[in-house]
């Protein structure tokens, strides 16, 4: 399923390296990542839809940001839905890896922040590339009262 046309559930699962069985679409739909991402993008990018429509380089950066940002939100609660199988030879159990998911969350937030900074730099380049120059020319003679020589 698509998330604001910027990423999708498969990409987010791919970043987290989980399967559809571990993290089904119904669970991802309940997270409502589209609303979170919409508010997040609106906070630092403003009218993001028109900005990314006008610039393909910015669109690529925002898509990467969206993928890693959504994955980081899910990694924060990953220990709730992904378990690792542990065995000592005779006993077997499934346990969650809280520290691993917190480290993964920090890593994914760092990646998202990297792409966010790149997107903001791209926006700053666009603003600084439009330079308006004003000039003034003063003739050496008065064209109304003086004749040409």
C-alpha positions as CSV (number, residue, x, y, z in Angstrom):
1,X,0.0,0.0,0.0
2,X,1.2,3.5,-0.9
3,X,2.1,6.1,1.7
4,X,1.5,9.6,0.3
5,X,2.9,8.5,-3.0
6,X,6.4,8.8,-1.5
7,X,7.0,5.2,-0.2
8,X,5.0,2.1,0.4
9,X,4.7,-0.8,2.9
10,X,7.1,-3.1,0.9
11,X,9.9,-0.5,1.1
12,X,9.4,0.1,4.8
13,X,9.4,-3.7,5.4
14,X,12.5,-4.0,3.3
15,X,14.4,-1.4,5.4
16,X,13.3,-3.3,8.6
17,X,14.1,-6.6,6.9
18,X,10.8,-8.2,8.0
19,X,8.3,-10.2,6.0
20,X,4.6,-9.7,5.3
21,X,4.0,-12.5,7.8
22,X,5.9,-10.6,10.6
23,X,4.3,-7.3,9.7
24,X,1.1,-7.6,7.7
25,X,-0.6,-4.7,5.8
26,X,-3.4,-4.6,8.3
27,X,-0.9,-3.7,11.1
28,X,0.8,-1.1,9.0
29,X,-2.6,0.4,8.1
30,X,-3.4,0.7,11.8
31,X,-0.2,2.7,12.3
32,X,-1.6,5.4,9.9
33,X,1.9,6.3,8.7
34,X,0.5,8.6,6.1
35,X,-0.9,11.0,8.7
36,X,2.3,11.1,10.7
37,X,4.4,11.6,7.5
38,X,2.1,14.3,6.3
39,X,2.4,16.3,9.5
40,X,6.1,15.7,9.6
41,X,6.7,16.9,6.1
42,X,4.4,19.8,6.5
43,X,6.5,20.9,9.5
44,X,9.8,21.3,7.8
45,X,8.9,21.3,4.1
46,X,5.7,23.3,4.0
47,X,3.7,22.6,0.8
48,X,5.8,19.5,0.0
49,X,3.5,18.3,-2.8
50,X,4.1,21.3,-5.1
51,X,7.8,21.5,-4.2
52,X,8.6,17.9,-5.1
53,X,6.4,18.1,-8.2
54,X,8.6,20.9,-9.5
55,X,12.0,19.3,-8.7
56,X,12.8,15.7,-9.4
57,X,16.0,15.8,-7.4
58,X,14.1,17.1,-4.4
59,X,11.4,14.4,-4.9
60,X,14.1,11.6,-4.8
61,X,15.5,13.0,-1.5
62,X,12.0,13.3,0.0
63,X,11.1,9.8,-1.0
64,X,14.3,8.4,0.7
65,X,13.5,10.5,3.8
66,X,9.9,9.2,3.9
67,X,11.1,5.6,3.6
68,X,13.6,5.8,6.4
69,X,11.4,8.0,8.6
70,X,8.5,5.6,8.5
71,X,10.8,2.7,9.1
72,X,12.2,4.5,12.2
73,X,8.7,5.0,13.6
74,X,8.0,1.3,13.2
75,X,11.4,0.3,14.6
76,X,10.6,2.2,17.8
77,X,7.9,-0.4,18.5
78,X,9.4,-3.4,16.6
79,X,9.9,-5.4,19.8
80,X,6.1,-5.6,20.0
81,X,5.6,-7.5,16.7
82,X,8.9,-9.1,15.8
83,X,10.3,-11.9,17.9
84,X,13.5,-13.9,17.6
85,X,13.6,-17.6,18.2
86,X,16.0,-18.7,20.9
87,X,16.9,-22.2,21.8
88,X,19.3,-23.8,24.3
89,X,19.0,-27.2,22.7
90,X,16.1,-28.6,24.7
91,X,14.0,-25.5,25.3
92,X,12.8,-23.0,22.7
93,X,11.3,-19.6,23.2
94,X,10.5,-16.4,21.3
95,X,11.8,-13.2,22.7
96,X,11.9,-9.6,21.6
97,X,15.1,-7.7,21.1
98,X,14.5,-4.3,22.7
99,X,18.1,-3.0,22.4
100,X,18.5,-4.1,18.8
101,X,15.3,-2.3,17.7
102,X,16.3,0.8,19.6
103,X,19.7,0.8,17.9
104,X,18.0,0.2,14.6
105,X,15.6,3.1,15.3
106,X,18.5,5.4,16.0
107,X,20.3,4.3,12.8
108,X,17.2,4.8,10.7
109,X,16.5,8.3,12.2
110,X,20.1,9.2,11.3
111,X,19.5,8.1,7.7
112,X,16.2,10.1,7.6
113,X,17.9,13.1,9.0
114,X,20.7,12.9,6.4
115,X,18.2,13.0,3.6
116,X,16.2,15.7,5.3
117,X,19.4,17.9,5.4
118,X,20.1,17.1,1.8
119,X,16.6,18.2,0.8
120,X,16.8,21.4,2.8
121,X,20.2,22.1,1.1
122,X,18.5,21.5,-2.3
123,X,15.7,24.0,-1.3
124,X,18.3,26.6,-0.3
125,X,20.1,26.2,-3.6
126,X,16.9,26.9,-5.4
127,X,16.3,30.0,-3.4
128,X,19.9,31.3,-3.8
129,X,20.0,30.5,-7.5
130,X,17.4,33.2,-8.4
131,X,19.3,36.4,-8.2
132,X,17.7,39.7,-9.3
133,X,20.1,42.4,-10.4
134,X,19.2,46.1,-10.6
135,X,21.4,48.6,-12.3
136,X,21.4,52.3,-13.1
137,X,22.9,54.0,-16.1
138,X,23.7,57.7,-16.2
139,X,24.5,59.2,-19.6
140,X,27.5,61.6,-19.9
141,X,25.3,64.2,-21.6
142,X,21.7,65.3,-21.3
143,X,19.9,63.9,-24.3
144,X,17.1,66.6,-24.2
145,X,19.2,69.7,-24.1
146,X,22.5,68.6,-25.7
147,X,22.9,67.5,-29.2
148,X,25.0,64.6,-30.4
149,X,28.5,65.4,-31.4
